[in-house]
């Protein structure tokens, strides 16, 4: 991935119905200068609001990520609090 923050890795993954498979995942390098896992929700919201990538505003990316996780039954309270701080982003055109 661009910037080298994430390293691709094959990891064993449990399936919902039982069993497991090997799945491609991207593991964050916590020693990378762009690692943002230690930010407070307020710091993360400020970063998200000030960022824009090739795919559009990061506020849209945050909202999409949260919707996708929740559609899979994953609740991420930190992401929910960051999205609440940035407000509801406008839909991307």
Protein Blocks (a to p, Z undefined) as FASTA:
>chain_A
ZZilaccdddddddfkgpjdddddddddfkbfklcklpcfklmmmmmmmgccfkbcfklm
mmmmmmmmmmnopacfklmmmmmmnopadddZZ
